[in-house]
């Protein structure tokens, strides 16, 4: 009987229907979180939830294929696996689409969600669909609002004035991402800075814990470093400079209080909320406004670049240096960043390169106040132009520092801080680069903030019984000087929950990062309609055992999620301190040209035509085979075709076995010899290799390559008996299942009559992993020309001699000069000729 053809279009829908009809991947909470619970270990595997916009791209496929492989592996290790799915559904793309088309963002969002659902099902991703959620559904954001109220009651949510990007043409606030080279991305108008009342979460209260607890989680070192740098803990002193004219104290943080006598001017960041107030009524007022608007259009990286010329504008005010009692001038300059310290600095030009460059540009005094020990002739008023900041050592001393002159720098620092503390002008302090999280958005498509404003009662949270505060339908999604929600007067005007007097709703919506900072907890108890979650259930599933996503989320999303969990723990809502025990950041798939995929380059790869032309399994295997999953890799159609052919060859082995011998035991045959021994040994080698690659390293590319080697070995030994071929083929199907689940299930059923996902993960036979001999691959210029049996552990010289003696190698070496011989012990010899 002629072989049938491998037909993924028949195989893949077949298994997808089985899994859907039987709810195969669903896991119940009935057996977890209470006495008598399922004793099996749990494994919570989670990919970052997608933002549903248009259709999923090839990067989505890689992310979810990666997570799915881990989930399948964990299930077959005997663990209860939670692997849910949801959608980060609020956000600007849907709102901008609504502004341009008039189509409600809910409609475009729901259409995109449907496309994502279809894609995930067609890819065969093993999702627990019973826990599916979308952050734009009132059933979800009801609990987002409940969390906001809990944080508000705890003092962790508060309102204050803050600088925002303002488009005067569209009369709206812009997110930083909407400002391109200082102009509005939509209309091109020059962006201004305004001060508006905004909502914040007090994440800075958790700065120490966010930093210290990084040591308790299994995250990549570079991600931990990014979070540490973002939090930015520094030890030093907070020093008060007073503007006598206005009667305002301005604290600054410095790590070098010993240089305070050298502070000859004072600089504020353009974002500092008092900059406009200080300039008001001065001759420089207009110039300050223009400078601030220009400065805030530039990125912090550009502003902080060492090579950037120092610019600024005098504020027309002075502050008092608390040690020298001198009046020193105030400036605004873009080289000072609001996220460092207090947003203002005492400038010490003799000992800081940036301050020195600013001082020379504005002809300001430069006074040296530290010098190497023993340097009595140091010119205090004219330091060298290349004088750089010098770290503290015992070999420095203070000069020109009043009563502290002569002290070494370390002792001088402590003495000055003690003096400031006694005088009420400063104190020792720890500061963080981290700033409180601004969560207000003057946009429509977001979670409404559950606060009402009452003239009698002030700010009043909406009672839990009245949640959710649902988004009203509006006719105009365009912000016009205020949030689009402000135009919904019937929605805005309400009764105060406390006194029943007239009140108005908050019309800002929340930053969408709020929605994604707790969704992983909701998955654990997604169908709980009486509460956000049941603590015993959540404590049983959490933390997430393996979290997967792009490194672009290394700071904001991951930081905010960690903050939420710590706040929940303090509120007694959860019994754990970190949301994600282990983190894996996958690399990007680049276009065939090696460039990042983008519509403008025309190099975006869609999975849909690949699945339709070849198969979902081919697409899934290829995105994991293309290279180490944590590294970027360029797309190759040729390699994709090669993966598809490999899957077809594996299917053919299963089909031949099913047609010729029926379904019998696929156990390892006893005492194999000859060809049987070769394929049985290779099967056990593949089990050992794939298991090791999946345990922690996630070397999926080499795991798939190992299954390819096993399949090749089966074809190389057509003389192997049915039992040996059945065992090896079933093993290949079992091992490929996490990466190509449809094909793995099909071949395993063909060969064994059983369902592979119900089978435990195979164990390698230790006796088969250690052979006296192995098959030496003999290559010439990288091409296989022969194979020969060689003693395991043979010396390099012996392996070289064996290879050179084979007919295949001799036939391709004769007449050529041997340039060198490459030996890989216990594997291959490659003879390079020219």
Secondary structure, 3 states (H helix, E strand, C coil): CCCCCCCHHHHHHHHHHHHHHCCCCCCCCCCCCCCCCCCCCEEEEEECCECCCCCCCHHHHHHHHHHHHHHHHHHHCCCEEECCCEECCCCHHHHHHHHHHCCCHHHHHHHHHHHHHHHHHHHCCCCCHHHCEECCCHHHHHHHHHHHHHHHHCCCEEEEEEEEEEECCCCEEECHHHEECCEECCCCCEEEEEEEEEEEECHHHHHHHHHHHHHHCECCHHHHHHHHHHHCCEEEEEEEEEECCCCEEEEEEECCHHHHHHCCEEEECCCCCCHHHHHCCCCCHHHHHHHHHHHCCCCHHHHCCCCCCCCCEEEEEEEECCCCCCEEEEEECCCCCCCCCCCEEEECCCCCHHHHHHHHHHCCCCCCCEEECCCCCCCCCCCCCCCCCCCCCCCEEECCCHHHCCCEHHHHHHHHHHHHHHHCCEEEEEECCCCCEECEECCCCCCECCEEEECCCEEEECCHHHCCCCCCCCCCCCCCCCCHHHHCHHHHEEECCCCCCEEEECCCEECHHHHCCCHHHHHHCCCCCCCCCCHHHHHHHCCECEEEEEHHHCCHHHHHHHHHHHHHHHCCCCCCCCCECEEEEECCEECCCCCCCCCCCCCCCCHHHHHHHCCHHHHHHHHHHCCCCCCCEECCHHHHHHHHHHHHHHHHHHHHHHHHHCCCCCCCCCCCCHHHHHHHHHHHHHHHHHHHHHHHHCCHHHHHHHHHHHHHHHHHCCCCCHHHHHHHHHHHHHHHCCCCHHHHHHHHHHHHCCCHHHCCCCCCCHHHCCCCEEEEEEEECCEEEEEEEEECCCCHHHHHHHHHCCHHHHHHHCCCCEEEEEEECCCEEEEEEC
